[in-house]
Amino acid sequence: MTSPMYINSVPVFKQLLTALKAILARADAHAVANSIEPDAFLQARLYPNMFPLVKQVQIAADFARGISARLAGIDVPIYEGKEKSFADLDGLLAQTMEFLDSVNFSKFEGSETSEIVLRPGTPKDKETEWSVLSGQLRLAAISLSCHYRLRDFAPQRADHRQA
């Protein structure tokens, strides 16, 4: 029987990352078709204090890899984060999907009671230990979903930067 932690993480992450790849492909095609500089999308921010699109995609991929690896009790693969183009981001998401496909569901057995330590990315955040059952998986899915919300980067929002 497949672990509920696997069922509630890897397939969900793969579904969201697949959709994210499709959204990025459409944004790339739109930029090419309308002679829009790709950086108009890649460096766009939904709000001034948010990371640009490139970083949001990197974070989404990091979360999917990190949470899956921690739940499976294996080393988290680390990528350099030097993506600068739609093709680079597509490659990052493909690598992440390959990693998710490589994680054996049997490694997730018993992870329901494990503790996961998070080290948030800002200095003012404190290291946090979470019991998986107390919400770590929910936090991961919510965070991935927030970074996935790229449909808010509708093409018409970046068109004003062409003027």
N, C-alpha and C positions, 0 to 999 in steps of 0.2 A: 504494500500500500504506500502511496506517495504521501510524504509529509505535508501536513496542512501549511507549514511555514513555506515550503517550496511552492505549493499551489497558490498561495497568497502573495508571493513575491515575484519570482522569476517570470511566470507568464504575464503578470501585470506589467512588469517593467518592459518586457519584450513588446507587448502591445503598444504601450506609450511611445517607446523608442521607434517602433515601426511607423507610427503615425507622425512622429517628429521628423523622421527621414523624408516622408512624403511632403510634409509642409515645407521643409527646406528645399526640396526639389522644385516645388511650385514657386517658391520665392526666387530661386535661381533662374528658372525659366522666365518668370515675369521680368526680372531685372534685364535679362538678355533681350527679350522681345521688345522691351520698351527703352532700351539704351540707358538704363539706370545703373549707376556705379554700384556694384555689389556691396560696398562698404556702407551705402545708405541704409541697407538692411542689417548687415553684419554688426555695425556699430550702433544701431538704434537702441534706445532705452525706452521702456514704457513710462518711466518716471526718472527725473534727474539723478536720484540717489541709487538707482538700480544698476546692476551690471549690464553691459551691452549684450546683444543677442549671442555673440560668439561665446562669451563666458557663461551665459545661462545654459547653453547646450552642453558645454564642458561639465558644468555642475550636475546637470541631469544625468549625463553618462557616468560621472564619478559616483553619484548616489546609487545608481543601478548596480554598478560593479561592487562598490564598497559594502552595501547592505547585503547583497547576495553572498559575497565572499565571507563576510563576518558570520552570517547565519550558517554557512556551510563549514565554518571553522578552517578556512584556507586563507592563504596570503592574498591581500588585495592587490590586484595588478595596478601599477602606476604608469600613467602616460604623461608625457611632457607638457601637454596643454599649449602647444604652439600653433594650433589651428588658426588659419587666417582667411580661409575661403570656404565657399559652400562645399567644394570637393573635399577639403580637409575635414570638415565637420561630418560629411557623409562617411568618410573613412573612419573617423573616430566612432561613430555610431555603429558601423559595421564591425569594428574590432570589439566593441562592447557587446554586441549581439553574439559574436562568436564566443566570447568569454562566457556569457550567460548560457549558451548552448553546451559549453564544455563542463559546466558545473553539474555533477551527478546529484540527482534528487535524494539519493540515500544519505548524502552528507548532511542533509538538513534534519535528519532524525534526532529528536531530543533538543533541538534548538529553541523550542518553546520556553524552556526554563533558563536559557543562557542569558548572560549579562553582556551588553555591548557598550563600549566606551566611545563616546563621540567627542571629537575635539573641533568645535566650531571654528570657522575661519576668521573671526574677528577677535582682537585682543581682549575686548571687554567681556566676551562670552566666557563662561566657565566650562571646564571639562565636565561632562555629564555621563553618569552610568545609567543605563536603562535596562529594565527587565523587558525582554521581548514581549511577554504577555501584557505588560503595562503600557504598551503603546509604541514601541520602537518601530515596528513594521508600519503602523499607521502613520507615524511621523515620516518615514521614508517615502511612502506612497504619496502623502500630501506634498512633501517637498519636491518630489519628482514631478508631480502634477503641476505645481506652481511654475517650475522651470519649463514645463512642457507647454504652458499656455501661450504658445507662440502664435496662435491664430489671432491674438490681439495685435500682432504685427501685420495688419492688413496692408496690402500693397499701396492703397491710396494714402496711407499715413506717411509713407516715406516720399511720395511724389512731390510734396512741397519742398523738399530739399534740393530738387533739381533746378529751381529758379535761380 
